């Protein structure tokens, strides 16, 4: 078994100049001073399927934070509220919207974090390229009210003067306040519309704020636990959105509408040779790699890839790319099932990792609209998946996109599905899914759908 602390050089720190010039992110190279990036034109790296070029990202956040928010004009001022900014599909959804929403149509007012200091440095850095990120006190260090806190890799907490300014463009901050409520107050004053997800006490918080704009609650899951959370969080909502029909149904409210997700193509670019990636993983030539990508959480049924590889026998290995709260427990169980499994930490340039696999496997019992699966589609990787979340409605629209397995499938069923995915039939399905995803389910397509929706919300108000 291989457990890689660093599987590949990878970029976790993005700079706005790369996007302004339509440049994709090349894997980082480590220097004595930390991580630096190389700029590589995305046009020669991304799949050849025709697509719109990503729009340049410019920030609505001035060097000194304006309490009133973006300058008043015809554009709706939109803010986002999230429990955290750590690895996950919903968090990546926010980053995709921040990056791809058309700034000529939408003004970005900011992002508020509801929990104390649950912020991955790289994700906050990426978010703050487009809009300010507000949070309550960082429990790793006591910050003054309104203080800009930033933390460099491997260093202790550092704080800039508490005047709401940015010190340098290469160290975007989380703007910390004395409480989550105060951070939320600041966002509310800057917004016409707030888009929120993931909190069962959000209605109470918004009722206390007396927000004059429109509140949109978004459902990213379809499990019973999601329905329970939504029931407790929607009292103050004006509009409800699910990322799939299954997610919208979790509201149990006829007001709910559907806006499908999309994945960021630049993450799916292949920037490292397949052979190099596999060699760094310790995979032998000719081995068939079955991959799981995402959070190591039991609700995702992550053991399915190891069960399939074990059932298929010698020459097949499971690869786990990601991490999460249950990482240690998941690794222990996987090692019991398939000792030769490979573990890779979260990868920013996911296209390099997906290009090194033969099969993608997602056998979770419930989903909303899986971004990991969408990234596999964009990469043309054959996928074995349960037909939950968005998959049934997308296949009804576009034809078969996955080799399906039932929830709770046995190891022999998972193995048979993986073999089918490896066949010519499986490759035909994967090519269809790739074409469909590039046409309809990129982050740009998703952001355009959201821009239309948000403008309509404000127009109705």
PyMOL commands that set and color helices and strands:
alter all, ss='L'
color gray80, all
select helices_A, chain A and resi 16-20+42-44+89-100+121-128+180-189+202-209+224-233+245-249+265-268+274-281+298-300+304-312+327-337+350-355+371-378+391-398+411-422+424-440+443-460
alter helices_A, ss='H'
color red, helices_A
select strands_A, chain A and resi 2-4+23-25+29-31+34-36+39-41+76-82+106-113+133-135+147-150+158-159+174-176+193-196+214-219+239-242+257-258+288-295+316-323+342-344+359-362+383-386+403-405
alter strands_A, ss='S'
color yellow, strands_A
deselect
rebuild
show_as cartoon
